[in-house]
C-alpha cells in the first residue's frame, strides 16, 4: 500500500479551502490546510509535505513571497500557484523561477488533480531498492525537515550515475549519506568502497587507488588491484577529496574522463565502470582560488552537491540520535542503562555540538560505560561534555532574537505538549497558546506520526483552547 501524498494548501478563502480539502482528500491525498503564508512556514518548520498549493494573494506575506521562501530553503519541493486574472503576469514570472504550475480562479477540479499528479510524478523518487522504501536510508536517524530535504534530493540523484559531492562539517555523517545513495542506486548489489584520501600517505595513495604491478617500486613484490578497480560496477566514495595532492588530482581526472585505470608501473590501462561519490569538509572553491584544487576535477565531481547540516541546525534529531546510540552501546557494553533523565536529555539537546553526531556518539558512549543506574543523570552528561549544561533560553531573551524559532524549538523538544513547553518558557499555558496563535503554530504538527488530513477549521480549535 502506497503512502498518500501530503499536500499543504494555503488560501485565506475558508470556503474554497474547505472545498479543496474535501476534493483532494477524496482523491487519496493527505491534506493540511492553512489560511496564511506565515502558518504555512510554521508547518514547513516541522514537516515537509510532498507539494504546496498556494493562493498568490494572501493577507500579510503573499503567495509569491511564500514561494520565494520555499525555493530558498527547499528547492526540490514543488509549488502550484492559484491566481486571479489580474495576477497572471506574476504567476507566469514565478513559473520561470521554478514554480511547477499556476491555475487561474475559478479553476477546473480535474485540471487541478492533473497538475498535482504531474508535480508528484516529476518530483517523486525512483523505485525503492529491495528491502522496503526506507531500507536505503535505515542508518540515518532523523526527523529534521532539513535532513528530509537532503534525503529527498539524495533519493532522486541515486537513480542516476551522476557524481555527487557531499559537503558538511566533520562528524555530520557524509559517509553514511554516501552509503545510502549507493544502496538506493542500481549499483546497490555491487561493491561500495570508501577511501579516506587524507588518511593515506601521499606516496601510497596512487597505488591504493589505481593498484600497481610487480616491481613498480621498492617493495612491490606482486600485482595489487587498486580500490577503484575493486569497486567495478559499484561505487567509490572518496572522503576528504580536498586533501588529495595536485599531482594525483590530474590522474584521477583522467580516470573519470576516460573510464580507464593505469596501475602504477604498468603500460596497460584497464577499463573501469564505477560511480564516484566524494566528500569534504573543506571549502573547495577557496582551495581552487588558492591553486590547491583543480577546477576541472571540481566540476567533474560536483555534478550534484548535497550539504549535510550540522547537528546544531537539526536539534530535533539530538534526542533521537542519543537514544539510538545509547540503546546500541548498552547492548555492546552489557550495561542495564535504558535512557536519559529529563534534565540530562535537555542538556544534550541544548549543547553546541561542534563535533556533530560523531561527538554526540562519543559523549553517549562515555556516559553509557560509566552508567550505574537505568537512567543517565544530568551530572554524567555535564561531565562528558566537559562544560556546564546550557539552559533553555528564557523567554524575554528569546523574544528579542527569534521568537518564532524559539517557540518552534520548545514544541519540538516536547513533541507538541503545550503544558510542558509553557513550563520550559516560564509562561502560563493561556499566554503560550496566544503566542502560538500569533505565529500560526499548531501543537498537533509537532506530535510524532504521519501528516493527517485537516481542514481550515484547525485554527479555530487553537483559538478555542487559548480562551479557556
C-alpha positions as CSV (number, residue, x, y, z in Angstrom):
1,X,0.0,0.0,0.0
2,X,1.5,3.4,-1.0
3,X,1.7,6.3,1.4
4,X,-0.7,9.1,0.4
5,X,1.0,12.3,-0.9
6,X,0.9,15.1,1.7
7,X,-0.3,18.4,0.3
8,X,-0.2,21.8,2.1
9,X,-3.0,24.1,1.0
10,X,-2.7,27.9,1.6
11,X,-5.6,30.2,1.0
12,X,-7.5,32.8,3.0
13,X,-10.8,31.9,1.4
14,X,-12.2,29.5,4.0
15,X,-15.0,28.1,1.8
16,X,-12.5,27.4,-1.1
17,X,-10.1,25.9,1.4
18,X,-12.7,23.6,2.7
19,X,-13.9,22.5,-0.7
20,X,-10.3,21.8,-2.0
21,X,-9.5,19.9,1.2
22,X,-12.6,17.6,0.7
23,X,-11.8,17.1,-3.0
24,X,-8.1,16.3,-2.5
25,X,-8.8,14.0,0.5
26,X,-11.4,12.2,-1.7
27,X,-8.6,11.8,-4.3
28,X,-6.5,9.9,-1.7
29,X,-4.2,12.7,-0.6
30,X,-3.3,13.7,3.0
31,X,-4.2,17.4,3.2
32,X,-3.2,20.1,5.7
33,X,-5.0,23.5,5.1
34,X,-3.9,26.8,6.5
35,X,-5.1,30.4,5.8
36,X,-1.8,32.3,5.7
37,X,1.8,32.1,4.4
38,X,3.0,32.6,8.0
39,X,1.1,29.5,9.1
40,X,2.5,27.6,6.1
41,X,6.1,28.4,7.1
42,X,5.3,27.2,10.6
43,X,4.2,23.9,9.1
44,X,7.3,23.6,7.0
45,X,9.5,24.1,10.0
46,X,8.0,20.8,11.4
47,X,7.4,18.5,8.4
48,X,7.9,18.8,4.7
49,X,4.8,18.0,2.5
50,X,5.0,16.4,-0.9
51,X,3.5,19.5,-2.6
52,X,2.4,23.1,-1.8
53,X,-0.7,24.7,-3.4
54,X,-1.0,28.4,-2.5
55,X,-3.1,31.4,-3.5
56,X,-1.0,34.3,-4.8
57,X,-3.0,37.0,-2.9
58,X,-2.8,36.4,0.8
59,X,-3.0,38.7,3.9
60,X,0.4,39.6,5.2
61,X,3.1,37.6,3.4
62,X,1.7,36.9,-0.1
63,X,1.9,33.7,-2.0
64,X,4.9,34.8,-4.2
65,X,6.9,35.7,-1.1
66,X,6.0,32.3,0.3
67,X,7.2,30.7,-2.9
68,X,10.5,32.5,-2.7
69,X,11.0,31.3,0.9
70,X,10.2,27.7,-0.2
71,X,12.6,27.9,-3.1
72,X,15.4,29.2,-0.9
73,X,15.0,26.5,1.8
74,X,13.6,23.6,-0.1
75,X,14.5,23.9,-3.8
76,X,13.0,20.5,-4.8
77,X,9.6,21.0,-3.2
78,X,7.0,21.6,-5.9
79,X,4.7,24.6,-5.7
80,X,1.4,25.2,-7.6
81,X,0.1,28.8,-7.6
82,X,-3.6,29.8,-7.6
83,X,-4.2,33.2,-9.1
84,X,-6.9,35.7,-10.2
85,X,-6.7,37.0,-13.8
86,X,-5.0,40.2,-12.6
87,X,-2.1,38.3,-11.1
88,X,-1.3,36.1,-14.1
89,X,1.9,38.0,-15.1
90,X,3.2,37.5,-11.6
91,X,2.3,33.8,-11.7
92,X,4.0,33.4,-15.1
93,X,7.1,35.0,-13.8
94,X,7.1,32.7,-10.8
95,X,6.9,29.6,-13.1
96,X,10.0,30.8,-14.9
97,X,11.8,30.9,-11.5
98,X,10.7,27.3,-10.7
99,X,7.1,27.2,-9.7
100,X,5.6,23.9,-11.0
101,X,2.4,25.5,-12.4
102,X,-0.3,28.1,-11.9
103,X,-4.1,27.9,-12.2
104,X,-6.5,30.8,-12.6
105,X,-9.5,31.1,-10.4
106,X,-12.1,29.7,-10.9
107,X,-10.2,26.5,-11.9
108,X,-11.5,23.1,-13.1
109,X,-11.2,20.4,-10.4
110,X,-9.9,17.8,-13.0
111,X,-7.2,20.2,-14.2
112,X,-6.1,20.7,-10.6
113,X,-5.8,17.0,-10.0
114,X,-3.9,16.6,-13.2
115,X,-1.4,19.3,-12.2
116,X,-1.0,17.7,-8.8
117,X,-0.4,14.2,-10.3
118,X,2.1,15.7,-12.7
119,X,4.0,17.5,-9.9
120,X,4.1,14.4,-7.8
121,X,5.4,12.2,-10.6
122,X,8.0,14.7,-11.7
123,X,9.3,15.2,-8.2
124,X,8.9,11.6,-6.9
125,X,11.9,9.5,-6.1
126,X,12.8,6.5,-8.3
127,X,11.8,2.9,-7.5
128,X,12.8,1.7,-4.0
129,X,15.5,-0.9,-3.6
130,X,14.8,-4.3,-2.2
131,X,14.1,-4.4,1.5
132,X,11.4,-1.6,1.7
133,X,11.2,2.0,0.9
134,X,13.2,3.1,3.9
135,X,15.9,0.4,3.7
136,X,18.3,2.5,1.7
137,X,18.5,5.2,4.5
138,X,18.0,3.0,7.5
139,X,21.3,4.0,9.1
140,X,20.4,7.7,9.0
141,X,18.3,8.6,12.1
142,X,16.4,11.8,11.6
143,X,13.1,13.6,11.7
144,X,14.5,17.0,10.8
145,X,12.9,18.9,7.9
146,X,16.4,20.0,6.8
147,X,17.6,16.4,6.6
148,X,14.4,15.3,4.9
149,X,15.2,17.7,2.1
150,X,18.7,16.4,1.8
151,X,17.5,12.8,1.8
152,X,14.8,13.6,-0.8
153,X,17.4,15.0,-3.2
154,X,19.8,12.1,-2.4
155,X,17.0,9.6,-3.3
156,X,16.4,11.4,-6.6
157,X,20.1,11.5,-7.6
158,X,20.7,7.9,-6.5
159,X,18.8,6.6,-9.5
160,X,21.3,8.3,-11.9
161,X,25.0,7.8,-12.4
162,X,25.8,11.5,-11.7
163,X,28.8,12.3,-9.5
164,X,27.8,13.7,-6.1
165,X,29.9,16.0,-3.9
166,X,28.8,15.8,-0.2
167,X,29.8,18.7,1.9
168,X,29.5,19.4,5.6
169,X,31.4,19.7,8.9
170,X,33.3,16.8,10.3
171,X,31.1,14.3,12.0
172,X,27.9,15.1,10.2
173,X,27.6,11.7,8.5
174,X,28.9,12.2,5.0
175,X,29.9,8.5,4.6
176,X,26.5,7.4,5.9
177,X,24.8,9.5,3.2
178,X,27.2,8.2,0.5
179,X,26.3,4.6,1.6
180,X,22.6,5.5,1.5
181,X,22.9,6.8,-2.1
182,X,24.7,3.6,-3.1
183,X,22.0,1.4,-1.5
184,X,19.3,3.3,-3.4
185,X,21.1,3.1,-6.7
186,X,21.0,0.5,-9.5
187,X,24.6,-0.4,-8.4
188,X,23.4,-1.5,-4.9
189,X,24.3,-5.1,-5.5
190,X,27.9,-4.2,-6.4
191,X,30.8,-3.1,-4.1
192,X,30.8,0.1,-2.1
193,X,34.4,1.1,-1.3
194,X,35.3,4.1,0.9
195,X,38.7,5.7,0.7
196,X,39.9,8.4,3.1
197,X,42.2,10.5,0.9
198,X,43.5,12.4,4.0
199,X,44.4,9.3,6.0
200,X,46.7,7.6,3.4
201,X,50.3,8.9,2.9
202,X,50.7,10.7,-0.4
203,X,53.4,8.3,-1.6
204,X,50.9,5.3,-1.2
205,X,47.7,6.9,-2.3
206,X,48.1,6.4,-6.1
207,X,48.9,2.7,-5.6
208,X,45.9,2.3,-3.2
209,X,43.6,3.9,-5.7
210,X,44.8,2.5,-9.0
211,X,46.8,-0.5,-8.0
212,X,50.4,-1.5,-9.0
213,X,52.3,-4.2,-10.9
214,X,55.2,-6.2,-9.6
215,X,58.4,-4.2,-9.4
216,X,56.7,-0.9,-9.8
217,X,58.6,0.4,-6.8
218,X,60.7,-0.9,-4.0
219,X,58.7,-3.4,-2.0
220,X,56.2,-4.1,-4.8
221,X,56.7,-7.9,-4.8
222,X,53.5,-8.7,-6.7
223,X,50.5,-7.3,-8.5
224,X,47.9,-5.5,-6.4
225,X,44.5,-4.4,-7.5
226,X,43.6,-0.8,-6.7
227,X,40.5,0.2,-4.8
228,X,38.9,1.9,-7.8
229,X,39.1,-1.3,-10.0
230,X,38.0,-3.4,-7.0
231,X,34.7,-1.4,-7.0
232,X,33.9,-2.5,-10.6
233,X,30.2,-2.0,-11.2
234,X,29.7,-0.3,-7.9
235,X,30.5,2.9,-6.1
236,X,33.8,4.5,-4.9
237,X,33.5,7.1,-2.1
238,X,36.4,9.5,-1.9
239,X,36.3,11.0,1.5
240,X,38.3,14.2,2.2
241,X,38.9,14.7,-1.5
242,X,40.1,18.2,-0.7
243,X,43.3,16.6,0.8
244,X,44.3,14.9,-2.4
245,X,47.6,16.1,-3.8
246,X,47.5,18.1,-7.0
247,X,49.6,15.6,-9.0
248,X,47.1,12.8,-8.2
249,X,44.2,15.1,-8.9
250,X,45.3,15.1,-12.6
251,X,45.4,11.3,-12.7
252,X,42.0,10.9,-11.1
253,X,40.5,13.4,-13.6
254,X,41.9,11.2,-16.4
255,X,40.2,8.1,-14.9
256,X,36.9,9.9,-14.7
257,X,37.1,11.2,-18.2
258,X,38.4,8.1,-19.9
259,X,36.9,5.4,-17.7
260,X,40.3,3.7,-17.7
261,X,42.8,3.0,-14.9
262,X,46.5,2.6,-15.3
263,X,48.1,0.7,-12.4
264,X,51.4,2.2,-11.1
265,X,54.3,0.7,-13.2
266,X,52.0,-0.7,-15.9
267,X,51.9,0.3,-19.6
268,X,48.4,-1.0,-20.0
269,X,45.2,0.8,-19.0
270,X,42.2,-1.2,-17.8
271,X,38.6,-0.3,-18.3
272,X,36.6,0.6,-15.2
273,X,32.9,1.2,-14.5
274,X,32.4,2.9,-11.2
275,X,30.3,5.7,-9.8
276,X,32.3,8.3,-7.9
277,X,30.9,10.0,-4.8
278,X,33.1,12.4,-2.9
279,X,33.1,14.4,0.3
280,X,35.0,17.1,2.0
281,X,34.7,19.5,5.0
282,X,37.0,22.0,3.2
283,X,35.9,24.9,1.1
284,X,36.9,23.7,-2.4
285,X,36.0,27.0,-4.0
286,X,38.6,28.7,-1.8
287,X,41.1,25.8,-2.4
288,X,40.6,26.4,-6.2
289,X,41.2,30.1,-5.8
290,X,44.4,29.3,-3.8
291,X,45.6,26.9,-6.5
292,X,45.2,23.8,-4.2
293,X,42.4,22.1,-6.1
294,X,41.9,21.7,-9.9
295,X,38.8,23.4,-11.2
296,X,38.3,20.8,-13.9
297,X,38.3,18.0,-11.3
298,X,36.0,20.0,-9.1
299,X,33.3,20.4,-11.8
300,X,33.6,16.7,-12.7
301,X,33.0,15.7,-9.1
302,X,30.4,18.4,-8.4
303,X,27.6,17.5,-10.8
304,X,25.3,17.5,-7.8
305,X,26.2,19.0,-4.4
306,X,24.5,17.9,-1.2
307,X,25.2,19.7,2.1
308,X,24.7,18.0,5.4
309,X,23.6,20.4,8.1
310,X,25.5,20.5,11.4
311,X,23.8,19.0,14.4
312,X,23.2,22.5,15.8
313,X,20.8,23.1,12.9
314,X,18.8,19.9,13.4
315,X,18.3,19.8,17.2
316,X,15.1,17.9,16.9
317,X,17.3,14.9,15.9
318,X,19.5,15.0,19.0
319,X,17.2,13.1,21.3
320,X,16.5,10.5,18.7
321,X,20.2,10.0,18.0
322,X,21.2,10.0,21.6
323,X,18.6,7.3,22.5
324,X,19.6,5.2,19.4
325,X,23.3,5.4,20.3
326,X,22.5,4.6,23.9
327,X,20.4,1.5,23.0
328,X,23.1,0.2,20.7
329,X,26.0,0.9,23.1
330,X,24.2,-0.5,26.1
331,X,23.9,-3.8,24.3
332,X,27.6,-3.8,23.2
333,X,28.9,-2.9,26.7
334,X,26.3,-5.1,28.5
335,X,25.0,-2.2,30.5
336,X,21.5,-2.0,32.0
337,X,21.0,1.7,31.2
338,X,17.9,2.4,29.1
339,X,17.5,6.2,28.8
340,X,18.3,9.7,30.0
341,X,16.9,11.7,32.9
342,X,14.8,14.6,31.5
343,X,17.3,17.3,32.6
344,X,20.2,15.2,31.1
345,X,18.4,14.9,27.8
346,X,17.7,18.7,27.9
347,X,21.4,19.3,28.4
348,X,22.2,17.2,25.4
349,X,19.7,19.0,23.2
350,X,20.9,22.4,24.1
351,X,24.7,21.7,23.9
352,X,26.6,23.3,21.0
353,X,28.0,20.1,19.4
354,X,30.9,21.4,17.3
355,X,31.8,17.8,16.6
356,X,28.3,17.0,15.4
357,X,26.9,13.4,15.5
358,X,30.4,11.9,16.0
359,X,30.9,13.9,19.1
360,X,27.4,13.0,20.3
361,X,28.2,9.3,19.9
362,X,31.4,9.8,21.9
363,X,29.5,11.5,24.7
364,X,26.8,8.9,24.8
365,X,29.4,6.1,24.8
366,X,31.2,7.7,27.7
367,X,28.0,8.0,29.9
368,X,27.0,4.5,28.9
369,X,30.2,3.0,30.0
370,X,30.1,4.8,33.3
371,X,26.4,4.3,33.9
372,X,25.4,2.7,37.2
373,X,21.6,3.2,37.0
374,X,18.9,2.7,34.4
375,X,18.7,6.5,33.7
376,X,21.7,8.6,32.8
377,X,21.8,11.6,35.2
378,X,22.5,15.2,34.4
379,X,25.8,15.2,36.2
380,X,27.2,12.5,34.0
381,X,26.2,14.3,30.8
382,X,27.8,17.6,32.1
383,X,31.0,15.7,32.9
384,X,31.1,14.1,29.5
385,X,30.5,17.4,27.8
386,X,33.3,19.0,29.9
387,X,31.2,22.1,30.3
388,X,28.2,23.4,32.2
389,X,25.0,22.3,30.6
390,X,23.3,25.2,28.7
391,X,19.9,26.2,29.9
392,X,16.9,26.6,27.7
393,X,16.8,30.3,26.8
394,X,14.4,32.4,28.9
395,X,11.5,33.8,27.0
396,X,12.5,37.5,27.2
397,X,15.9,36.9,25.7
398,X,14.5,34.7,23.0
399,X,11.8,37.2,22.1
400,X,14.4,39.8,21.2
401,X,16.2,37.4,18.9
402,X,13.8,35.0,17.2
403,X,10.5,34.5,18.9
404,X,9.0,32.1,16.4
405,X,12.1,29.9,16.2
406,X,12.2,29.7,20.0
407,X,8.6,28.5,20.1
408,X,9.3,26.0,17.3
409,X,12.2,24.6,19.3
410,X,10.2,24.2,22.5
411,X,7.4,22.5,20.8
412,X,9.8,20.1,19.0
413,X,11.6,19.3,22.3
414,X,8.2,18.5,24.0
415,X,6.7,16.8,20.9
416,X,3.8,19.3,20.9
417,X,2.9,19.1,24.6
418,X,1.9,22.7,25.3
419,X,1.9,22.5,29.1
420,X,5.5,21.2,29.1
421,X,6.6,23.8,26.5
422,X,5.0,26.6,28.5
423,X,6.7,25.3,31.6
424,X,10.1,25.5,29.9
425,X,9.3,29.0,28.6
426,X,8.2,30.1,32.1
427,X,4.8,31.2,30.8
428,X,1.3,30.1,31.7
429,X,-0.5,27.9,29.2
430,X,-3.0,30.5,28.1
431,X,-0.3,33.0,27.2
432,X,1.7,30.3,25.4
433,X,-1.4,29.5,23.3
434,X,-1.7,33.1,22.4
435,X,2.0,33.2,21.3
436,X,1.4,30.1,19.2
437,X,-1.6,31.6,17.6
438,X,0.3,34.8,16.8
439,X,2.9,32.7,14.9
440,X,0.4,30.3,13.3
441,X,1.7,27.3,15.3
442,X,-0.5,24.2,15.9
443,X,0.8,21.8,18.6
444,X,-0.6,18.9,16.6
445,X,2.0,19.4,14.0
446,X,4.7,18.6,16.5
447,X,3.3,15.3,17.6
448,X,5.0,12.2,16.1
449,X,3.3,10.3,13.4
450,X,2.3,10.8,9.7
451,X,0.7,14.0,8.4
452,X,-3.1,13.7,8.7
453,X,-5.9,15.3,6.8
454,X,-7.2,18.6,8.3
455,X,-9.4,21.4,7.3
456,X,-9.3,25.2,7.6
457,X,-11.2,24.9,10.9
458,X,-7.9,23.7,12.6
459,X,-7.0,27.2,13.6
460,X,-10.4,27.6,15.3
461,X,-9.5,24.8,17.7
462,X,-6.4,26.5,18.8
463,X,-8.3,29.8,19.3
464,X,-10.9,28.0,21.4
465,X,-8.3,26.4,23.6
466,X,-6.5,29.7,24.1
467,X,-9.7,31.3,25.5
468,X,-10.2,28.6,28.2
